[in-house]
Amino acid sequence: SVFQKKLLGREQVAQAVAEKVVQSTDWTYTPLKHSNFDIRINIEKNSVLVSVKVFSDSLYKREYDHQPTPGALRSTIAAAMLYELVQGEAGLKVVDNFCGSGTFLCEAARLGCNVYGSDINPGTVEIAKSNLQKVGAKGDVCVQNAAHTKWPDQFFGIAISNLPWDKQIEVASITQIIDSCLAEYARILKPHGKIGMISTKPEIVAKYLRKHFQVNFLQEYKIGYLGQTPTIQLAEVSTARH
């Protein structure tokens, strides 16, 4: 950055802007981790973008991220997927049968959803319960097989999962897991529901989505994460096929 014909670093520019803001207001400049009000100012040539943080804690430092499990998803990715699926509709019932440490459940609860989760690993289920408590949410979380759950028929509005990638968590047959997972979601999802998946096998997910559901709409986004390129798939589905 150039300021009065002098090359400055990012920190120097930030300090100069902060000093001008303080001079123009009765505010006190405080380091970010101790601040009560967070204003971000991004300067790009002749353009200035001003933003204000509206949540008490930022996505990148959620309190439940302190005890992740192998294969756990970043809260930023989980939040983005759920914002797209929930669309501001409070009170939706959301299920994740591969809940792990509960990242999807925590973010869904923050959006006003009723959350239900399960995992085959008892240890991660306990972490998921603890993480829900940290965000002040309640949910029904239990140990069970994703292919055979206790959930009632046609009960949920949204099903969402971070499927095993066979990297941090090894699996015998990812194809079988995807098939059985979606078959169970077909049973417990309402006739007109939504599904969110992130995996490294999007072609297999798409195949079995169409096997078990009538897919009305499917969006796909490839991202870079943990040295791989998983794909996010968001679908609107109709009555399950039997």
Phi, psi and omega in degrees: 000147179245125182228113184054049177062020178238132180284120182239154175276173182301316183295323180292320177295316180299318180294320180296318178295317180300318180297320179292321178295317179297319179295330184269352182225182174257021180280161175245131180281130183227144175307147189308316186291347179248005187276152175260342184220122189244112176251130177252130178239116179250122182249122178230100183056246183264008182250141178232126177247123180249128179228156181233132177288128184253349178256152182293330177229140184283156180302323186285353179224047175299145184294330182282350179288354183286342178228069179286165177244165178305132180082004182296145182268146176292143181297330180297318180290315180300316181297317181298317179297317183288323175304318182291323183279318185286320178055037175078007182271103182286154175086002178294147174268121183242134180236144174223108181274004171233052196291337180054231181279002172090024182300311178299319182297317180296316181291324177293320178297322178297334180269007177087017180270157171269125191247143179223133182213159176206160178204155181280347183261113181301325181296317180289330177297318178296322177294319178299317178298317179296318180294323176297321177297323181296329180264009177072031183242157175244150178199161176265104183235130185212170176269122176193163178282133183297339181274343183217094184249167180274355187295145180292160176296143172046051187255331190253149176270331182222135170242132184216139182207146168260098186288153178302138180259000182063033176242287177282333177237115181277141180228154182285314182213103181294328179298315179295321179297314180296316180299309183291325177298312182288330175297319178289321176297327177296328179284319190263349180276145177298158183306328176237095184228188181229148179230137175235129180226145168230128184201172174261007180232062185297329180293326178286319177301314180298320180300312184278339169300314182286337176289317188261346182223164162268112184271114181272331183203135181219121175251143179228135179226119176270134181231166173257127184200130177054039178076007179234177179235071178292162180242131173272130178235123179241124186229145168255126187234157177248187187320132182298146177272139178229000000 
